[in-house]
Amino acid sequence: MTDTNYVDRETWLNAAAILLQAEVFTLAQIPAEAWETKQYRITCGFPLGYRGSRTGKVTLGQAFDPSISADGTYEVCINPILDEPIRVLDVLAHELVHVYAGIACGHRGDFKTIARGIGLTGPLTATVASSGLEQTLKGIAEQLGSYPHAAINPSLRKKQGTRLLKLQCSECGFIARITAKWAHRITAFSRCPVCDEITTLEVV
């Protein structure tokens, strides 16, 4: 294992990209120097539109076209639910194929050619590393050292309950709990449902 001790995820991911370009993308006849014209950033973050596993589909990585970036840069996101280095490298390789091939071709054309060339197998929309590529990724992971990240499990988030507001009548002491939607409809002319007085209802 390397003596390098990366303290943040982005540094690790960007170092990983360099190693992938030198040791993996060359398998698809893409020399490392060909990446010098590609401007990209890599971060660990939830992909756009991420909804967790409830839908049955989880986006593990996403690459954004430079046309939507203020400075014309490809933006790559690796989902923080991942913390196993080999899988992170696998997903990163997929997203880097998008960067090199261009977002416009989707998962067809040059994307397909490069993905298969470097050893990504399975459906092109959800590739996995072939056994041969996996061995290469293990070697890259050893060079990089530990991925400085712990997996996030969105399903463990506590749901925030609806906050109910207190409605009270200063005349008869009536008290009820209502949502903000209905609280906005209480006016100075609203009548107390118990004593029928007006100007006595107050939301607190």
Summary of the structure (lengths in Angstrom):
residues: 204
radius of gyration: 26.5
end to end distance: 61.1
largest distance: 83.5
contacts: 549
relative contact order: 0.14
helix: 39%
strand: 16%
